[in-house]
Amino acid sequence: MRVLCSFIFSFFALSANAIESSVCGEISADSARLACYDALFGAPNATPAAGESSISEVKKRMNREDLLFGSEFAIMPHRQSYILPYTYNENPNSEPFSPLAADGTENQQLDNAEAKFQISFKVPLVDNFLIEDSTLWAGYTQLSLWQVYNSDASAPFRETNYEPELFWTIPTQANLLGANLESVSIGFNHQSNGRGSELSRSWNRVYANFVFAHDRWAFAFKPWYRIPEDEDDDDNPDIDDYVGYADFTAAYKWNDMMLSTKLRNNLRSSDNHTSVNMALSFPLPGRLNGYIEYVNGYGETLIDYNHRTKRIGIGVILNDWY
């Protein structure tokens, strides 16, 4: 499994670099080719001319994605992709597994220490979809918790969440309180843990995602609406009571380091639930960055949607928010 994880990360890192470089290499004009490489890998620091605003880090990422549309193998980073070989969970959620442990179906005495990793990518389906410069995307994100140090229970994967989605992204030029509204996305996603019986968890949502940016700051507001299910088929009918109805993300990048925070709240005056995810990425020798993550709240994974998780982990990250 360690080899598999290493292969996946190396594959996406090398594929992305190869695609980006080949797209630029096909440009014959020297000035255009140089501009292409500058967009992908950064240009020498320069002070903007008078009256000229600097391009935000979010806009730079969008420009890099635009360059890849001509490639036949345009798999691009979506959300964060990382691996945390070691995390410590203060209070592992053993309740969902207790009926199975009681009848001997599964041995799920959970360790506090476990590995966590996420892989996320997207593929452009249609460029200029309905509106000029907009894009229809297909995305996929997979998040896993692995009891790799739990030899007594045969080191099982405790939880894996699968999240395919389809979304339409529209670039904008709007400005709000000094920040640029870089894009608006409208989408549908399905998230499930692929399990049955007492351990089954899933939901379907439609959502909008508003991405704002100013220089090295980025902000995203992502409200959603859960598509109702039949009562007999709903494995987690009260999930909104814990994870709320939106994500709010803020990120700041300085030099090669990035600090990000994601907040949730169920917006209830009584039985209020707030969740926070804080992360720091920092450069390491080679292609990857170091990554530290702290989670305190609900909905880190579907199996823990109604359980407050307090986790800290350290590892490496392949791609960050931007």
C-alpha positions in Angstrom: 0.0 0.0 0.0 2.9 2.4 0.7 4.2 1.6 -2.8 0.7 2.3 -4.3 0.4 5.7 -2.5 3.9 6.7 -3.7 3.1 5.7 -7.2 -0.2 7.7 -7.3 1.5 10.8 -6.0 4.5 10.5 -8.4 2.2 9.8 -11.3 0.1 13.0 -10.8 3.2 15.1 -10.1 5.1 13.9 -13.2 2.1 13.9 -15.5 1.2 17.4 -14.6 4.7 18.7 -15.1 5.1 16.8 -18.4 1.8 18.1 -19.8 2.5 21.7 -18.8 6.0 21.7 -20.2 4.9 20.0 -23.5 2.2 22.6 -24.1 4.6 25.5 -23.7 7.3 23.7 -25.8 4.9 23.5 -28.8 4.8 27.4 -29.0 7.1 28.6 -31.7 7.2 32.3 -31.0 9.8 33.1 -28.4 7.9 35.8 -26.5 4.7 33.6 -26.3 6.7 30.6 -25.2 8.4 32.6 -22.5 5.0 33.9 -21.3 3.7 30.3 -21.2 6.5 29.1 -19.0 6.2 32.2 -16.8 2.5 31.5 -16.2 3.3 27.9 -15.3 6.3 28.2 -13.1 6.4 31.9 -12.1 8.1 35.0 -13.5 10.9 37.0 -11.9 9.6 39.3 -9.2 8.6 42.6 -10.6 6.9 45.7 -9.1 3.6 46.5 -10.9 3.6 49.7 -12.8 1.8 52.7 -11.4 -2.0 52.1 -11.6 -1.5 48.5 -12.4 -2.6 45.9 -9.8 -0.8 42.6 -9.3 -2.3 39.4 -10.4 -3.7 37.3 -7.6 -2.4 33.8 -6.8 -5.8 32.4 -7.7 -5.8 34.1 -11.1 -2.3 32.6 -11.8 -3.6 29.1 -11.1 -6.6 29.8 -13.5 -4.1 31.0 -16.2 -2.1 27.8 -15.8 -5.2 25.7 -16.2 -6.2 27.6 -19.4 -2.9 26.6 -20.9 -3.6 22.9 -20.5 -7.0 22.9 -22.4 -5.2 22.0 -25.6 -3.7 18.8 -24.2 -5.4 15.5 -24.8 -4.4 14.4 -21.3 -5.6 17.3 -19.3 -5.9 15.9 -15.8 -5.5 18.8 -13.3 -5.3 19.3 -9.6 -8.7 20.0 -8.0 -8.7 20.2 -4.2 -5.7 19.5 -2.0 -3.9 16.2 -2.6 -1.8 15.1 0.4 -0.6 12.2 2.5 -0.3 12.3 6.3 1.6 9.2 7.4 1.0 10.0 11.0 -2.0 11.7 12.6 -3.2 11.6 16.2 -6.9 11.5 16.9 -7.8 12.4 20.5 -11.1 10.5 20.5 -11.6 7.9 17.7 -15.2 7.2 16.9 -15.7 3.5 17.6 -19.5 3.8 18.0 -20.5 2.9 14.4 -18.4 -0.3 14.6 -19.6 -1.4 18.1 -22.5 -3.6 16.8 -20.1 -5.4 14.4 -17.5 -5.9 17.1 -20.1 -7.3 19.4 -21.2 -10.1 17.0 -17.6 -10.7 15.9 -18.1 -9.5 12.3 -15.3 -6.9 12.6 -12.6 -6.2 15.1 -12.5 -2.5 15.3 -10.6 -1.5 18.5 -9.4 1.8 17.1 -6.0 3.3 17.6 -5.5 7.0 18.2 -2.7 7.0 15.6 -3.7 6.5 11.9 -2.7 7.6 8.4 -4.8 10.0 6.3 -4.5 10.8 2.6 -6.6 12.6 0.0 -6.3 12.5 -3.8 -8.2 15.0 -5.9 -8.2 15.8 -9.6 -10.5 17.3 -12.3 -10.8 17.0 -16.1 -12.2 19.7 -18.4 -15.2 18.3 -20.4 -16.3 21.2 -22.4 -14.7 24.6 -22.9 -16.8 27.7 -23.5 -19.8 25.8 -22.2 -22.9 27.9 -22.8 -20.9 31.1 -21.8 -17.6 32.2 -23.3 -14.6 31.3 -21.2 -16.6 29.0 -18.9 -15.8 25.4 -18.5 -17.7 22.2 -17.6 -15.6 20.0 -15.4 -15.7 16.5 -14.0 -14.0 16.1 -10.6 -13.1 13.3 -8.2 -11.9 13.4 -4.6 -11.1 10.4 -2.4 -10.3 10.7 1.3 -9.1 7.7 3.4 -8.3 7.0 7.0 -6.0 4.1 7.5 -5.4 2.3 10.8 -1.9 1.4 9.5 -0.4 1.0 13.0 -3.3 -1.1 14.4 -1.8 -4.6 13.9 -4.3 -6.1 16.3 -7.1 -5.3 13.9 -5.0 -6.2 10.8 -4.4 -2.5 9.9 -7.7 -1.9 8.2 -8.8 1.2 6.2 -11.3 2.6 8.7 -13.1 4.9 6.3 -12.8 5.9 2.6 -15.0 8.6 1.2 -15.6 8.8 -2.6 -16.8 12.1 -4.1 -17.4 12.4 -7.8 -18.8 15.7 -9.0 -19.8 17.7 -12.1 -19.5 21.5 -12.1 -19.6 24.5 -14.3 -17.1 27.3 -13.6 -17.6 30.8 -14.9 -14.8 33.4 -14.6 -15.9 36.8 -13.6 -14.5 40.4 -13.3 -16.6 41.5 -10.4 -15.1 43.4 -7.4 -16.4 43.3 -3.8 -14.8 45.3 -1.0 -11.5 45.4 -2.7 -11.4 41.7 -3.6 -11.9 40.2 -7.0 -14.6 37.6 -7.6 -12.5 35.4 -9.7 -15.0 32.7 -10.5 -18.4 31.2 -9.7 -19.1 27.5 -9.9 -22.4 25.6 -9.9 -22.2 21.9 -9.4 -23.6 18.6 -8.2 -21.7 16.1 -6.1 -22.3 12.7 -4.6 -20.4 11.6 -1.5 -20.5 8.1 0.0 -18.3 5.7 1.9 -19.1 2.7 -0.3 -20.2 0.5 2.6 -23.4 -1.3 3.5 -25.6 -2.0 6.5 -24.9 0.0 9.7 -21.8 1.6 8.2 -23.3 3.0 5.1 -23.2 6.8 4.7 -24.0 9.0 1.7 -25.6 12.2 0.5 -26.1 14.2 -2.7 -25.8 18.0 -3.0 -26.1 20.8 -5.4 -23.8 23.7 -4.6 -22.4 27.0 -5.6 -18.8 28.1 -5.0 -17.7 31.8 -5.0 -13.9 32.3 -5.1 -12.5 35.7 -4.2 -8.9 36.8 -4.3 -6.7 39.8 -3.5 -3.0 39.5 -4.1 -1.9 36.6 -1.9 -5.2 36.1 -0.2 -8.0 33.8 -1.3 -11.5 33.3 0.0 -14.1 30.8 -1.0 -17.8 30.6 0.1 -19.5 27.3 -0.8 -23.2 27.0 0.2 -25.0 23.8 -0.7 -28.4 22.2 -0.7 -28.8 18.6 0.2 -31.1 16.7 -2.2 -33.7 14.9 0.0 -33.8 11.1 0.1 -36.5 8.6 1.0 -36.6 8.1 4.8 -36.0 4.4 4.4 -32.8 5.0 2.3 -31.3 7.8 4.3 -28.3 6.6 6.3 -27.6 10.0 7.9 -30.8 12.1 8.0 -29.4 14.6 10.5 -26.1 15.4 8.8 -27.0 19.0 8.2 -27.4 19.4 12.0 -23.7 18.8 12.3 -21.9 20.0 9.2 -24.2 22.9 8.3 -25.0 24.3 4.9 -21.8 25.9 3.7 -18.0 25.9 3.8 -16.0 29.1 4.2 -12.3 28.9 3.3 -9.6 31.5 3.7 -5.9 31.0 2.6 -2.9 33.2 2.6 0.4 32.5 0.7 3.7 34.1 1.5 6.9 33.1 -0.2 6.4 29.3 -0.6 4.3 28.8 2.5 0.5 28.7 2.8 -1.8 29.0 5.7 -5.4 28.0 5.2 -8.6 27.7 7.3 -11.9 26.1 6.5 -14.9 26.8 8.8 -18.4 25.3 9.1 -21.3 26.1 11.4 -24.8 24.7 11.5 -26.3 28.2 12.2 -28.4 27.0 15.1 -28.9 29.1 18.2 -29.3 25.9 20.3 -27.1 22.8 19.8 -24.7 24.9 17.8 -21.9 23.1 16.1 -18.8 24.8 14.7 -16.0 23.0 12.9 -12.5 24.2 11.9 -9.8 22.8 9.7 -6.4 24.6 9.8 -3.4 23.7 7.7 0.1 24.9 7.0 2.2 23.9 4.0 5.9 24.7 3.7 8.7 23.9 1.2 10.8 20.7 1.4 13.7 19.6 -0.9 12.3 18.2 -4.1 8.9 18.4 -5.6 6.7 18.2 -2.5 5.8 20.5 0.4 5.5 19.6 4.0 2.0 19.7 5.4 0.6 20.0 8.9 -3.2 19.8 9.5 -5.4 20.3 12.6 -9.0 19.3 12.6 -11.6 20.1 15.3 -15.2 19.4 14.4 -17.7 17.4 12.5 -17.8 15.8 9.1 -14.1 15.2 8.5 -15.4 11.9 7.0 -19.0 10.6 6.6 -18.6 7.9 9.3 -17.7 10.7 11.8 -20.3 13.2 10.6 -22.0 13.4 14.1 -18.8 12.9 16.1 -16.4 15.7 17.1 -13.0 14.8 15.8 -9.8 16.4 17.3 -6.9 15.4 15.0 -3.4 16.7 14.2 -1.2 15.2 11.5 2.0 15.8 9.6 3.0 14.7 6.1 3.5 16.0 2.6 1.2 17.8 0.1 1.3 17.5 -3.7 -0.9 20.5 -4.5 -2.5 23.1 -2.3 -5.5 25.4 -2.7 -3.6 27.5 -5.4 
